[in-house]
Amino acid sequence: MAKLSGRVAVVTGASKGIGAGIAVELAKEGASVVVNYASDGKQAEAVVERIKAEGGSAKAVRADLSKPAEARQLIGATVSEYGKIDILVNNAGVYEFRPLPDINETHFNRMFDLNVKGLLFATQAAANAFGERGGSIINISSVASLSAGPATSVYSASKAAVDSLTRTLAAELGPKKILVNSILPGPVETEGAQSLAEWDDFRARLTPLTPLGRVGQPRDIATVVSFLASDDAGWITGQVIPVAGGLRL
């Protein structure tokens, strides 16, 4: 039997990249998956169709996680569709790099509204919906929270906040049988990464610093999420786990 058989998972920001890879992996392991998206419904539906083609169950649900009311609606829609929720993967996020002189409130709010506020209120709604049976919350952070580079101050700070929330909420929610962990990806080759003008230089600079000799792929992150969502990880909570091929930070 698949290790997540009978579970219901929500993956935020799952229309592409790491989120899509996570949704596909959780479905492969038997979970019914809500594929959340904010704007690209066509890509989200393509992820759903891929899951269904492989024998899984999935539904695309639109919600802008930077708005707390929509975060709550996402969890409500999941319970309405599947009758429960067991797993929340807080993957939705945004990145933008600016040196200090170019930082303004719009840049700051864009990072923190989604990366931190959205994650917090989605977690609040899911924790209320888990009930007595408990559940698993997996936050997708970044190695940038541990080793910030130039021009990444706001992004790195938002991911450090995610790691702090992970530890705090693990302590708070543990008595309710709710596990909370963070995964910190290193550089991962996604559609968004490839669209960056500096991606090729970024990859060329970091690959020699990675003992495994390559950048990551979405499934490298997805399989760790699947493990943390399973009963095999039932004694793991409050952990901040780099998943970066041994990248020397």
JOFENPE-V333922 format. One record per backbone hydrogen bond with DSSP energy under -0.5 kcal/mol. NH is the residue of the N-H (numbers start at 1). CO is the residue of the C=O. If there is no record, write none. Layout:
{{NH	CO} {NH	CO}}
This chain:
{{4	29} {5	2} {6	30} {7	4} {9	32} {10	87} {11	34} {12	10} {12	89} {14	11} {14	36} {19	16} {20	16} {21	17} {22	18} {23	19} {24	20} {25	21} {26	22} {27	23} {28	24} {29	25} {30	27} {31	26} {32	7} {33	57} {34	9} {35	33} {35	59} {36	11} {36	34} {37	61} {41	39} {44	40} {45	41} {46	42} {47	43} {48	44} {49	45} {50	46} {51	47} {52	48} {53	49} {54	50} {55	52} {56	51} {57	31} {59	33} {61	35} {63	37} {65	63} {67	64} {68	66} {70	67} {71	67} {72	68} {73	69} {74	70} {75	71} {76	72} {77	73} {78	74} {79	75} {80	76} {81	77} {82	78} {83	79} {86	8} {87	8} {88	136} {89	10} {90	88} {90	138} {91	89} {98	96} {98	151} {102	99} {103	100} {108	104} {109	105} {110	106} {111	107} {112	108} {113	109} {114	110} {115	111} {116	112} {117	112} {118	113} {119	114} {120	116} {121	117} {122	118} {123	119} {124	120} {125	121} {126	122} {127	123} {128	124} {129	125} {130	126} {131	127} {133	130} {134	131} {135	177} {136	86} {137	179} {138	88} {139	137} {139	181} {140	90} {141	139} {141	183} {143	185} {145	142} {146	143} {147	143} {152	149} {156	152} {157	153} {158	154} {159	155} {160	156} {161	157} {162	158} {163	159} {164	160} {165	161} {166	162} {167	163} {168	164} {169	165} {170	166} {171	167} {172	168} {173	169} {174	170} {176	173} {177	174} {178	173} {179	135} {179	177} {181	137} {182	239} {183	139} {184	241} {185	183} {186	243} {189	216} {190	188} {194	190} {195	191} {196	193} {199	196} {202	198} {203	199} {204	200} {205	201} {206	202} {207	203} {208	204} {209	206} {210	207} {211	209} {212	245} {213	210} {216	187} {220	217} {221	217} {221	218} {222	218} {223	219} {225	221} {226	222} {227	223} {228	224} {229	225} {230	226} {230	227} {233	230} {234	231} {236	233} {237	235} {238	180} {241	182} {241	239} {242	240} {243	184} {247	244} {248	209} {249	247}}
